[in-house]
């Protein structure tokens, strides 16, 4: 199961145990940021084969609300080739284990591969803070960050936990409202839509007022409130989360409002492998946004950096021209719609610590080098069997100068069902013009909302 991946570079990517504190990178290493490396740590150059181009950041353009992802040039391209069960062996070294399993299981599953584009860019202030973080920011264990301000904390990662924190702390705007539509897809393709509205504020990755994470100090980096609006049996449920660095009482604080109880209460179960409310067990809390949980239950290591086919520039399936009925098929997505490209990814493996519990014994993450976005996760159970596969369809958002995944899919190999989340096709895209006071993300505020 645990395949060794060839390193693309030298000692920088040596596997390290996540339990030790990381050293800050040297000034000499940090000096490569903005030169041979992009300001956030990706390799600027393309690959030797020319199948991955050099980084060509797209200038900021577009409105901060009402902007569905689109790029006329990219969206008009035709596939270079298609990977199927019949020819998958030819491409196996560039496929996740999850994709290989889907190709092996289903004759009609395929992956259309398109030309690669590297357009993701970030605001100048985020890049400036990232470069500074390289020589000031450090991590203690897996969950305590120190002297990190505003940007990506670890553009030149040394331990396995660090790329995951880059994903968790990336710039996504000052605050956003998004529609999160979810579907549990049955074996015959039937599904019921769950509609959620999410309000999020990012007090760390901010341009206007960037946060500083300190060991033993204020480690809050995200404030989140979700409101289920459909179906009727779930409508009126609220989940409030304050995400912080640290573990236990120093980490996540969460509250749940249930219409049946008519009150908001602390919810320590909003964590880890407890099922997210309303997903009928098809998504754990720490699978939201591909991964968002505490890291302490696992040891983390960087396996290496590798060229992989991952979902990318997925404007078609994230846009408003595709309806959910077009996207959904029995057993897997309508694979005429997703777009796959060849990109360099960080491969990070998490292994359950002795004495800790989780449904997943091993998790293998594939993280895009340009955006620090988790594109895929192979999830293994305690029998070392591939139990689930998470696929995040990366979109570039030049209006925000950011990247995210729309939609995200979790394939359940035990049942044959799959779960779609973070879809907005038939509603509205992210609204990044919103503003929230901190008092909005409090239990009393949520209680008042429920009585209006």
N, C-alpha and C positions, 0 to 999 in steps of 0.2 A: 504493500500500500504506500509506504513512504519512499517515494522515488527521489533520488538525488538529482538536483537541478544544477546544470553547469552555470558557473558564475560568469557574467559578462565582463566583470572588472576584477581587480585584485583584492588586496587585503581589506579594502574598505567594507566589503560585504561579507566578511567572515561571520559565521554564525556565533552569536553570543547568547549566554543565558540572560533572561529578562530580569532575574531576581537581583542582579547587582546594580548599583547606581552607575549611570552613564557619565562619562567624562565629556566635557564640552569639546567641540572640535577645535583644532589648532587654527591660528590665524592664517596659516598657509592654505589649509584645506578650505576655510571659509572664503578665501580670496578667489576661489574658482567660481563662486556664485556670481552670475551675471557675465561670466567669461566662457569657460568650457561647459559650465552648468547654467541652467536657467536660474533666475533669482530665487526660485523655490526648490531647486535641487535636481531637476531632470537633466539628462544629457542633451545639450543643445543640438549636437550633430545627429544626422540620420545614421542608419546602419550601413554596413559595407555592401549589402546586396542592393541598396536603393529602394527596398520595399517599405522602409520606414523613413520618411523625410526628416529634414532638419525642422526644428521648432520655428514656426512662423505665426506669432501671436496675432490674433484678430483685434483690430481697434474696437474700442467700446462704441456701441451704437444700439439704438432701440429704446423703447419706453420701458419704465420700471414696473408697469402693470399692463395686463392685457396682452403680453407678448408671448405667443406660442413659439416654440423653437422652430427655426427654419433657416435654410441657407440654399438659395436657388441653385448654386453650382453643385453643391454636394447632393442635394435632394434629386437632382436630375441624372446622377451617375448610374451606370449599369454595373452589376456584379462582375468582378474579375473571374471568379469561379465559385463553385458550390461544393461544400463538403457534405457527403452523405455517408450512410452505412457502408456503401460499396467502396468508397475511396478514403475512408477516415484514417486508415493505417498510414497513408502518405503524409498526413498532417498531424499525426498523433503527438509528436513532441511539442506541438504548439497549442494543444487543446487541454482544457481543464478536465479533471476526472469526471466532473458532472456532465460536461458536454459529451464526452466519450460514452458515458452511460446512456444518455438520451439518444445518441445516434445508434447505439447497439440495441436499445429496447424497441425503438419505433421506426418502421420502414419509411414513414413519411416525414420523419424529422430531418431537417437539413439546416445548414448555416451558409447564407449567402455572404461572401467576402468581397468587400469593396476597397477602393484605394484608401490609403491611410492619410488622415489629416491631423495636424498637431496645431490647433488654433487657440487652445485654452490660454487665457491670460488673466492676470489679477490686477487690482488697483495698485498704483504706484506705492501708496502708503503700506499696503500689505506686503509688497515685495521688500520694501525698505526695512520693515520690522522683522521680516523673516531672516534677512541677512544678519541683522543684529542678534537675533535669537541663536544663530548658529554657534556663537562664542559665549553666550550668557546663559542659555537655557539648559537645564539638566533634569533628569528624572531619577527619583528614588524608588526602587522596586518597580512596580508596574503602574501605579496610580497617583503618585505624588509628584507634581511638577513644580519647579522652582525657577524664579527669575525669567519667566517667559512672558512676552508682551505682544498681544495683538495679532501677529502673523503666524505662519506655520512654525511650530516649536522646533522641529528637527529636520531641516532641509537636507542634512547629510546624516542619516540615521546610523546608529551603531548597535542598537539592540532591537529585538523584535517588537517590543511595545511601542517604539517610537513612530514607525509608519502608521500604526493604528491611531495614535494621538494626532498625527497630521490629518488623518481623515476626520476625526471627531471635532477638531478645532479649526477647520478650514473656513475661510470667508464665504458667507452666503448672503450678504447684505446686512444692514443694521437690524432689521426686523422684517418678518414676512407673514403674510396670511396665505395659506394654500388649501386647496381642495384635495383631499386624499380619498379617492374612491377605491374600494377593495372588493375582490370577488373570490369566493371559494368555488373553484371550477370542478364539477363532478365528472365522473368517467365518461358520461355521455355528452359533456359540454354544457350542461345546464349550470346556471349560477344565479346567485342573488346578490344584488349590489348593496354594499354598506357605504354610506356617505358620511365623511368626517370633515369638519373644518378645523384646521390647526392654526393657532397663532404662536409665533416663536420670536423671541428676542435673543440676540447674541451679544451678551455683555463683554465677552473676551475678544472675539474677532470683529472688532469695530474700528472704523476709521475716525469717526467723530470723537469717541471716547474709549480708546482701547483699554482692555483690562490687563492687569498683571497678575499672574499666578505665582503665589509664594507658598513654599512649604510651611505648614503651620498657620497659614493666613487665609485670606479669602480666595477660594479656588473656584468660585462660580463662573461657569462659562456659557450656560444656556438656561433660558426660562421658556417653558412649553405649556400650552393649554390646548387640549383637543375637546371637541364637542360633536357627538354623534347626532346626526339629523335624520338618518334613515338606516334600516327599516324601523317601523314603529316599536318593535319589541326592544330595541336598543336605544331609540331616540331619547335624548335628554341625559345621556351619560357623559360625564366630564372627567378628564384625567389631567391633573396639574403636576408638573415636574420641575424641580430645580436641580440641574445637573452641576455637580462640583467635582473637582479632583479630590482624590482621597478615597478611603474605603470606610465601610460601616457607617457610623453616624456622621462622619466627615464627608461622605460621598453623597449619593443621590437622596433627595427628599421628595416624596411623592404623596399625592392625595387623590382620592377617588370619590366622585359624587354619583350615587346610584338613585335613579328616580323612585325605585321601590322604597328605599330608606329615607329619601328626601333630606339627606344631610351629607355634608362632605366630611370625610374622615381620612386619617393618615393611612397610607397604603404601602407598607414595606414590601409587599409582594410584587410591586411594579418594578421588577428586576429579573434579570437573568433568564432562566428557562421556565418561568411562569408564563402561561399563555396570555397574550394581549387580549384585553376585553373585546368580546364580539367576534373573535376570529375562529372560534370553535377549535382552538388548539393548533391552528395552522400557522401561527406566527408567535414566536416567543418575544418577550419584551426586548431582549438584547439583539434581536434580528431587525428591529426598526432601523431604517437608514442603513441597511446592510449589517452594521454592528454599532451599538451605542452603549453597551453595558460596561460594568466594571471589569477590569482585566485581571483582578487578583486571583481568580479561580484557576488560572492557567499559567504555565511557563510559555514564554514567547521567544521565538528565534527567527532571524532572517535566514531563509533557505538560500536566497540568491535573487538575481535579477534575470528576467527571461523574456524572450519574445513570445507573445501569445495572441491568439485570436479572441478578442473580447467584444462585447456589444459597445458600439461607439457611434457618435453622431446620429443617434436614433431619433431624428426629428419626426420621421413618418409615424412611428407608433406613439410618440408623445404629443403629436399635433392634433388639431381639431378636425382634420379631414378623415380620421379613422374613428369609427364607432366601436364600442365595446363588443358588439356582435361580430364585427369584422376581426377583432383581435383574438377572440376566444375560440378555441377548437378543443375537441376531446383530447385529454392527456398532455397537451402542450400548446403553446401559443401558435397562432397561424404564422408559420415560419417563412411565409412570403414577405412578411412585413419587417422583421428585425434586420438591422444592419450590423455586420461584424467587420472589424478592421484589425490589422496587425499592429500591436503596440508593445512597448517594453513595460513590464510590470514588476513590481516587487512581490516576491513570493514569501509570505510570512506564515509560519505554522504555530498554532497554539495547542498545547498538550495539557490535559487536565492534571492538576497537582494532586499528589497523594493526599487522601483525606477530604478532598473537595468533591462536590457532586454537581453534575450537569448532564443533561441528555446527550450532549456531544462530548465525546472523549477527545477527539481531535478535530481541529478546524484549520483548513488551509485557505488563506486569503490571497487574492490576486488584486494588487493595488496599482492603478495607473500612475506612471511616473510623472506625468505632466500635471495632473489635477489632484493627486493624493486621494482619489476616489476609489473605494472598493468596488470592483466590477463584478467579482464572483467569489463564492465561498463554497468549498467542498466540506460538508459536515458529516463526520463519522460517528457512529454510535459506540457503545461500550463493548461491542463485539468486533470492532474495527471494520464494520461494514459501512459503505457509503449510504447514509440514511436520507439526507436531504441535499439539495443543491440550490444555492441562491444565485440569481442572475440579476445584476443591475444594469439597466440600459443607460449609458452615459450620454448626457446632452451638454453641449457647450452653450453657455448663456452670455453672449457678448453684452447684453443690456446691463447685466450685473457685474460682468467680468468674473465669472465663476463657472462651476460645473456641478452637476448633480445627476441623480439617476431617476429616470421616468420612463416606464414604470420599473418596479422591482418585482421579481417572481421567485417564489419558493416552490420547488418541485419536491413532492413527497413520494419517494420510491416505494415505500411500504404499501401505500393505498392506491397509487396512480393518480391521485388528485394533485392539483396545484393551486397556489394562492397568488393572486395579483394584488399589489398594493402600490400606493403613490401614483395612481393614474388620475389624470385630470381632463382627459380628452373632451368629455361632454359637459364640463363645467368651465372654470376659468383657470388660467395658469397663475403662477405665483404673483402676488401683489407685494412689491417691495417698497411701496410708498407709505406704508402704514407706520404708525408710531404708537408705542405702548409705554405708559408709566410703569415703574416697578410694582406699584400698588395693584395693577391689573392682575399680576400673577401671584395672588394671595388667596388663601382659603376663604376668608370673609368675602372677598370680591366675587369668587365663584358662587358662593352661597347666595349672594344677592342676585346674580344673573339668573338663577333657577327660579326666582320668585317673581320675575318681571312678567 
